[in-house]
């Protein structure tokens, strides 16, 4: 098992999202690894991640459960819901290039949105499941989905 696959998956999602005109416009071209204090709302950041070995007798694989966090200053959860829908639509058709790994599967698991306790912003949590396999040659290879 190699956590390099998670890093490659994150880079691929972020890179492709920022190249997508609709996603970039809706998120102010802001897609972070963590929520910075000075970010312009709305924006997306990576949240929780869980990794599990998904290797077979012949291939090294990894199951990822990752979260995209959607941050909004708008009243209610409407903007977070719209951005989640936009991200899901984008991810269903995106070609993601992972350096050294092949993306086998990427699917939606769940979504939740809530107002934070201070009431200042809404936060949506889009949970995804991905399966990756290491390519022959490891991180020197590349593949697309």
The 8 nearest C-alpha neighbors of each residue, nearest first, counted from 0:
[[1, 52, 61, 59, 2, 60, 54, 51],
 [2, 0, 3, 4, 61, 5, 60, 133],
 [1, 3, 4, 5, 6, 0, 50, 61],
 [4, 2, 6, 1, 5, 7, 138, 8],
 [3, 5, 7, 2, 6, 8, 1, 100],
 [6, 4, 8, 2, 3, 7, 9, 63],
 [5, 7, 3, 9, 4, 8, 10, 2],
 [6, 8, 4, 10, 97, 5, 9, 98],
 [9, 7, 5, 11, 6, 10, 97, 4],
 [10, 8, 6, 12, 11, 7, 13, 5],
 [9, 11, 7, 13, 8, 12, 14, 6],
 [10, 12, 8, 14, 9, 95, 13, 96],
 [13, 11, 9, 15, 14, 10, 16, 8],
 [14, 12, 16, 10, 11, 15, 9, 17],
 [13, 15, 11, 17, 16, 12, 10, 18],
 [14, 16, 18, 12, 17, 13, 11, 19],
 [17, 15, 13, 19, 18, 14, 12, 22],
 [16, 18, 23, 14, 19, 15, 28, 13],
 [19, 17, 15, 16, 20, 14, 23, 22],
 [18, 20, 16, 17, 22, 21, 23, 15],
 [19, 21, 23, 22, 24, 18, 17, 16],
 [22, 20, 24, 23, 19, 25, 85, 26],
 [23, 21, 25, 19, 24, 20, 16, 26],
 [22, 24, 28, 17, 20, 26, 21, 25],
 [25, 23, 21, 27, 22, 26, 20, 28],
 [26, 24, 22, 23, 27, 21, 82, 41],
 [25, 27, 42, 28, 23, 41, 29, 24],
 [26, 28, 29, 24, 23, 25, 42, 41],
 [29, 27, 23, 26, 17, 24, 30, 22],
 [30, 28, 42, 27, 26, 43, 31, 23],
 [31, 29, 43, 44, 42, 13, 28, 32],
 [32, 30, 44, 33, 43, 29, 34, 45],
 [31, 33, 45, 44, 34, 30, 46, 9],
 [34, 32, 31, 44, 45, 35, 46, 30],
 [33, 35, 44, 31, 36, 32, 38, 43],
 [36, 34, 38, 37, 33, 31, 32, 44],
 [37, 35, 38, 34, 39, 33, 40, 31],
 [36, 38, 35, 39, 34, 40, 42, 29],
 [39, 37, 35, 36, 40, 34, 42, 29],
 [38, 40, 41, 37, 42, 27, 29, 26],
 [41, 39, 42, 71, 38, 72, 70, 26],
 [40, 42, 71, 26, 70, 39, 72, 27],
 [41, 43, 26, 29, 40, 70, 69, 30],
 [44, 42, 69, 30, 68, 70, 31, 29],
 [45, 43, 31, 68, 32, 30, 33, 67],
 [44, 46, 67, 32, 68, 66, 33, 31],
 [47, 45, 66, 67, 68, 44, 48, 65],
 [46, 48, 66, 65, 49, 45, 67, 64],
 [49, 47, 65, 64, 66, 46, 50, 63],
 [48, 50, 64, 63, 65, 51, 47, 62],
 [51, 49, 63, 62, 64, 48, 61, 52],
 [52, 50, 62, 61, 53, 63, 49, 0],
 [51, 53, 61, 54, 0, 62, 60, 50],
 [54, 52, 60, 61, 62, 51, 55, 59],
 [55, 53, 60, 59, 58, 52, 61, 56],
 [56, 54, 58, 57, 59, 53, 60, 52],
 [55, 57, 58, 54, 59, 53, 60, 52],
 [56, 58, 55, 59, 54, 60, 132, 133],
 [59, 57, 55, 54, 56, 60, 132, 133],
 [60, 58, 54, 133, 132, 55, 0, 53],
 [61, 59, 132, 54, 53, 131, 133, 58],
 [60, 62, 53, 52, 131, 130, 51, 63],
 [61, 63, 130, 51, 53, 50, 129, 52],
 [64, 62, 50, 129, 128, 49, 65, 130],
 [65, 63, 128, 49, 48, 127, 50, 129],
 [64, 66, 48, 127, 126, 47, 63, 49],
 [65, 67, 126, 46, 47, 125, 45, 127],
 [66, 68, 45, 125, 46, 44, 124, 126],
 [69, 67, 124, 44, 43, 123, 46, 45],
 [68, 70, 43, 123, 122, 79, 42, 124],
 [71, 69, 122, 41, 42, 121, 43, 68],
 [70, 72, 41, 121, 120, 73, 40, 79],
 [71, 73, 120, 121, 40, 119, 74, 41],
 [72, 74, 71, 75, 78, 120, 121, 76],
 [75, 73, 72, 76, 120, 121, 77, 71],
 [76, 74, 77, 73, 121, 114, 78, 113],
 [75, 77, 79, 78, 121, 80, 112, 113],
 [78, 76, 80, 79, 75, 81, 73, 74],
 [77, 79, 81, 80, 76, 82, 73, 71],
 [80, 78, 82, 76, 77, 81, 123, 69],
 [79, 81, 83, 77, 78, 82, 76, 84],
 [82, 80, 78, 84, 83, 79, 85, 77],
 [81, 83, 85, 79, 84, 80, 86, 78],
 [84, 82, 80, 86, 85, 81, 79, 87],
 [85, 83, 87, 81, 82, 86, 88, 80],
 [84, 86, 82, 88, 83, 87, 89, 81],
 [87, 85, 89, 83, 88, 84, 90, 82],
 [88, 86, 90, 84, 89, 85, 83, 91],
 [89, 87, 85, 91, 86, 90, 84, 92],
 [88, 90, 86, 87, 91, 92, 93, 85],
 [91, 89, 93, 87, 92, 88, 86, 12],
 [92, 90, 88, 89, 93, 87, 106, 105],
 [91, 93, 90, 89, 94, 88, 87, 144],
 [94, 92, 90, 89, 91, 95, 15, 144],
 [93, 95, 144, 143, 96, 92, 15, 90],
 [94, 96, 143, 11, 144, 93, 97, 12],
 [97, 95, 143, 142, 11, 98, 94, 141],
 [98, 96, 7, 100, 11, 8, 142, 141],
 [97, 99, 141, 100, 138, 7, 140, 96],
 [138, 100, 98, 140, 141, 137, 139, 134],
 [101, 99, 133, 134, 97, 132, 98, 141],
 [100, 102, 132, 142, 131, 103, 97, 133],
 [101, 103, 131, 104, 144, 130, 100, 132],
 [104, 102, 130, 131, 101, 132, 105, 129],
 [103, 105, 130, 129, 102, 106, 131, 128],
 [106, 104, 129, 128, 130, 127, 103, 107],
 [107, 105, 128, 127, 108, 129, 104, 91],
 [106, 108, 127, 109, 126, 128, 105, 87],
 [109, 107, 127, 126, 128, 106, 110, 125],
 [110, 108, 126, 107, 125, 111, 127, 124],
 [111, 109, 125, 124, 126, 112, 123, 108],
 [110, 112, 124, 123, 113, 125, 109, 122],
 [113, 111, 123, 122, 124, 76, 110, 79],
 [114, 112, 121, 122, 115, 123, 76, 111],
 [113, 115, 121, 118, 120, 122, 116, 112],
 [114, 116, 118, 117, 121, 120, 113, 122],
 [117, 115, 118, 114, 119, 120, 113, 121],
 [116, 118, 119, 115, 120, 114, 121, 113],
 [119, 117, 115, 116, 120, 114, 121, 74],
 [120, 118, 117, 72, 115, 121, 114, 116],
 [121, 119, 72, 71, 118, 115, 114, 122],
 [122, 120, 114, 71, 113, 115, 70, 76],
 [121, 123, 70, 69, 112, 113, 114, 71],
 [122, 124, 112, 69, 68, 79, 111, 125],
 [123, 125, 68, 111, 110, 67, 66, 126],
 [124, 126, 110, 67, 66, 109, 68, 123],
 [127, 125, 66, 109, 108, 65, 110, 124],
 [128, 126, 107, 108, 65, 106, 64, 66],
 [127, 129, 64, 106, 63, 105, 65, 108],
 [130, 128, 105, 63, 104, 62, 106, 64],
 [129, 131, 62, 104, 103, 61, 63, 102],
 [132, 130, 102, 61, 103, 101, 60, 100],
 [133, 131, 60, 101, 100, 59, 134, 61],
 [132, 134, 100, 59, 137, 99, 60, 101],
 [133, 135, 100, 137, 99, 136, 140, 132],
 [136, 134, 137, 133, 140, 99, 139, 138],
 [135, 137, 139, 140, 134, 138, 99, 133],
 [138, 136, 99, 134, 139, 135, 133, 140],
 [99, 137, 139, 140, 98, 136, 100, 141],
 [138, 140, 137, 99, 136, 141, 98, 135],
 [141, 139, 99, 138, 136, 137, 98, 134],
 [142, 140, 98, 99, 97, 100, 96, 139],
 [143, 141, 101, 96, 97, 100, 98, 144],
 [144, 142, 96, 95, 94, 101, 97, 102],
 [143, 94, 95, 102, 96, 142, 101, 103]]
